[in-house]
Amino acid sequence: MRVGIQGIPGSFHHQVVLDYFGNASEISYYKTFEQVAKAVFEGRDQYAVLAIENSIAGAILPNYELIDRYGLSISGEYYLPISHNLMALPGQKIEAIKEVRSHPMALLQCKKFFEAYPEVLLIDDIDTATVAKRIATDGLKGIGAIASKTAAAIYQLEILASDIQTVKDNFTRFIILQREKPESTDAVNKISLKITISNEKGSLAKLLTLLSDYGLNLSKIQSVPVIEKPWDYAFFIDAQFEGHVDFRSALAKIKLEGAEVKVLGEYISRK
């Protein structure tokens, strides 16, 4: 199978492919999430791995829009514990590091660690693994990267400090995408939806009550404005359920109430 990701070897997306699909998969590497979604839509890749939310930073809204626009189906999810590690060329001490480069979010999540090293300049860069690769390729001394342990192994860098993120219980949720809708099974216990409702008093409260009445437990709700309909909103919703909850009856009822419903995926919860 061929799996598309944004990033390069050693990125967190790469790690998810290894964990979820194993070493047998072939990986396509792209610069943007849009290129990843388009490759699956056009059939060049069978699957895609896409980060959708982080336990600290929240939802990645543009990726919700990509799933919707390209009509892709969510067939699974994976929660990756995020471990940030300071690395550099072998043989260097942390005191020799003058600047550290990484993705802005990685730097932010490790800011407290660097309070003990005020002389180190923190510089935003394209992403975690790309900085690690550049240090190795160009032989950059005195420069550190914040990246995964997989990146350190791939680019043969030495880890100077492990797990330097301030919040240790830090997870990113990734979703598995494919073009065709997979067959539903009895094991399915989670559903992702896009529901568009009109801007009327109590409309959201009615929606949430209806979902609850049908045994659907919301684990995520994210609102986005409907550009072509001012003051109307669409909601990207994840809901979990147990047993043989008749969620299709719930969706039918929601449609009867005047809402637009689009099923983005039915899959097995991994949390």
Order of alpha helices (4+ residues) and beta strands (2+ residues): beta-alpha-beta-alpha-beta-beta-alpha-beta-beta-beta-alpha-beta-alpha-beta-alpha-beta-beta-beta-alpha-beta-beta-alpha-beta
